């Protein structure tokens, strides 16, 4: 838009009438940001914020209680810190019996707690050995299902996929044109 004398005069008139920048922009056929920028360059009077502010005096506002300073728990002492222990051995299918608490006064006999067996690794190679070399990130199955997994074969250097999946992922443009024909 060209800001000539007529449009600047119209902008000043609409500005003094108190119209919003969006309304002035609609009437002049420009964006509200164009109106704001031009009004700023023309040094027109500042407009109040369209965000409503709390206009009540401080004496009429609701009283809020001050927050209590300090931590919610006492700080730990050096005797409270436990050394880091080695991880526990893998669980078995059945854990030892533990008592079940009842709502009534009479005790209830202990019942066995059955825990599912830990999931087996996808490959027989140890996890540490597999992680030392980059593995294929090709998704297999439907995400969100129990059968979903990644290929996890050794990837091609510099690529996220194994050789087989890299051939599928990286197709030359002319190969795509031949497939379309």
C-alpha positions as CSV (number, residue, x, y, z in Angstrom):
1,X,0.0,0.0,0.0
2,X,1.1,3.5,-0.7
3,X,0.7,5.8,2.2
4,X,-0.3,9.1,0.6
5,X,-1.6,12.2,2.3
6,X,-5.3,11.1,2.0
7,X,-4.7,7.6,3.6
8,X,-2.6,9.1,6.4
9,X,-5.3,11.7,7.2
10,X,-7.9,8.9,7.2
11,X,-5.7,6.8,9.5
12,X,-5.3,9.8,11.9
13,X,-9.1,10.3,11.9
14,X,-10.0,6.7,12.6
15,X,-7.2,6.5,15.2
16,X,-8.7,9.5,17.1
17,X,-12.2,7.9,16.9
18,X,-10.8,5.0,19.0
19,X,-11.3,2.3,16.4
20,X,-9.3,-0.9,16.8
21,X,-6.2,-1.4,14.7
22,X,-7.9,-4.4,13.1
23,X,-11.0,-2.3,12.2
24,X,-8.8,0.5,10.8
25,X,-6.9,-2.1,8.7
26,X,-10.2,-3.5,7.3
27,X,-11.4,0.0,6.3
28,X,-8.0,0.9,4.6
29,X,-7.5,-2.6,3.1
30,X,-4.2,-3.4,5.0
31,X,-3.2,-5.6,7.9
32,X,-3.5,-4.4,11.5
33,X,0.3,-4.7,11.9
34,X,0.6,-2.2,9.0
35,X,-1.6,0.1,10.9
36,X,0.3,-0.3,14.2
37,X,3.6,0.3,12.4
38,X,2.4,3.4,10.6
39,X,0.8,4.8,13.8
40,X,4.1,4.3,15.5
41,X,6.1,6.0,12.8
42,X,3.6,8.9,12.8
43,X,4.0,9.1,16.6
44,X,0.2,8.9,17.2
45,X,-1.0,8.7,20.8
46,X,-0.4,5.3,22.4
47,X,-3.5,3.1,22.7
48,X,-4.5,1.2,25.9
49,X,-3.8,-2.5,25.8
50,X,-6.8,-4.5,24.6
51,X,-6.0,-7.0,27.5
52,X,-8.3,-6.1,30.4
53,X,-6.3,-5.2,33.5
54,X,-7.5,-5.4,37.1
55,X,-8.7,-1.9,37.7
56,X,-9.6,-2.4,41.4
57,X,-7.5,-0.4,43.9
58,X,-5.2,-2.5,46.1
59,X,-7.5,-2.0,49.1
60,X,-10.4,-3.7,47.4
61,X,-8.5,-6.8,46.1
62,X,-8.9,-10.1,47.8
63,X,-6.3,-10.7,50.5
64,X,-3.9,-13.5,49.7
65,X,-1.9,-15.2,52.5
66,X,1.9,-15.0,52.2
67,X,3.7,-18.2,51.3
68,X,5.7,-19.8,54.0
69,X,9.4,-19.7,53.1
70,X,11.7,-22.7,53.5
71,X,11.8,-26.3,52.3
72,X,8.9,-28.7,52.7
73,X,11.1,-31.4,54.0
74,X,14.2,-31.1,56.2
75,X,17.5,-31.4,54.3
76,X,19.3,-34.7,54.2
77,X,22.3,-35.2,56.4
78,X,25.4,-37.1,55.2
79,X,24.2,-40.1,57.3
80,X,20.9,-40.3,55.4
81,X,22.6,-40.9,52.1
82,X,22.9,-44.6,51.2
83,X,25.7,-45.9,49.0
84,X,24.7,-47.1,45.6
85,X,24.5,-50.8,45.5
86,X,24.9,-53.2,42.7
87,X,21.6,-53.9,40.8
88,X,19.6,-56.8,42.2
89,X,19.6,-60.2,40.4
90,X,16.8,-60.7,37.9
91,X,13.5,-61.8,39.4
92,X,12.2,-65.3,39.2
93,X,8.7,-66.2,38.1
94,X,7.4,-66.6,41.6
95,X,8.4,-64.3,44.4
96,X,8.4,-65.3,48.1
97,X,5.1,-65.3,49.9
98,X,3.9,-62.1,51.4
99,X,0.9,-61.5,53.7
100,X,-2.2,-59.9,52.3
101,X,-3.8,-57.4,54.6
102,X,-7.5,-57.8,55.1
103,X,-10.1,-55.2,56.2
104,X,-11.3,-57.3,59.1
105,X,-9.5,-58.2,62.4
106,X,-8.7,-61.8,61.4
107,X,-5.4,-62.5,59.6
108,X,-5.4,-63.8,56.0
109,X,-3.2,-66.6,54.8
110,X,-0.2,-65.5,52.7
111,X,-0.7,-66.1,49.0
112,X,2.0,-66.4,46.3
113,X,2.6,-63.5,44.0
114,X,3.2,-64.6,40.4
115,X,5.4,-62.3,38.4
116,X,5.8,-62.7,34.6
117,X,9.2,-63.9,33.4
118,X,11.5,-61.1,32.1
119,X,11.3,-60.6,28.3
120,X,14.0,-62.3,26.3
121,X,16.3,-60.2,24.2
122,X,15.6,-60.2,20.4
123,X,19.1,-61.5,19.7
124,X,21.3,-63.8,21.6
125,X,24.2,-61.3,21.6
126,X,24.7,-59.4,24.9
127,X,23.2,-55.9,25.1
128,X,26.6,-54.3,25.6
129,X,28.1,-55.9,22.5
130,X,25.1,-54.9,20.4
131,X,25.2,-51.3,21.6
132,X,28.9,-51.0,20.7
133,X,28.1,-51.1,17.0
134,X,25.3,-49.0,15.5
135,X,22.1,-51.0,14.9
136,X,19.5,-50.7,12.2
137,X,16.6,-48.4,13.1
138,X,14.1,-49.8,10.6
139,X,10.7,-50.2,12.3
140,X,9.0,-53.6,12.1
141,X,5.3,-54.0,13.0
142,X,2.7,-51.6,14.1
143,X,3.8,-49.0,16.7
144,X,1.9,-49.3,20.0
145,X,1.5,-53.1,19.7
146,X,3.5,-55.7,21.6
147,X,5.0,-57.1,18.3
148,X,6.5,-53.7,17.3
149,X,10.3,-53.6,17.3
150,X,13.3,-52.3,15.3
151,X,15.4,-54.4,13.0
152,X,18.5,-54.1,15.2
153,X,20.9,-55.7,12.7
154,X,24.3,-54.0,12.2
155,X,23.8,-50.8,10.2
156,X,25.8,-49.7,7.2
157,X,28.5,-47.2,8.3
158,X,27.1,-43.6,8.1
159,X,23.5,-44.8,7.6
160,X,20.8,-45.6,10.2
161,X,19.8,-48.9,8.4
162,X,21.3,-52.3,7.7
163,X,22.2,-53.1,4.1
164,X,18.8,-54.7,3.3
165,X,16.8,-51.7,4.6
166,X,19.2,-49.1,3.2
167,X,18.4,-50.5,-0.3
168,X,14.7,-49.9,0.3
169,X,15.1,-46.5,2.0
170,X,17.6,-45.0,-0.4
171,X,16.3,-45.4,-4.0
172,X,17.8,-43.4,-6.8
173,X,15.5,-41.0,-8.7
174,X,15.8,-42.8,-12.0
175,X,14.9,-46.1,-10.3
176,X,11.6,-44.4,-9.1
177,X,10.9,-43.2,-12.6
178,X,11.4,-46.7,-14.0
179,X,9.0,-48.2,-11.4
180,X,6.3,-45.6,-12.2
181,X,6.4,-46.5,-15.9
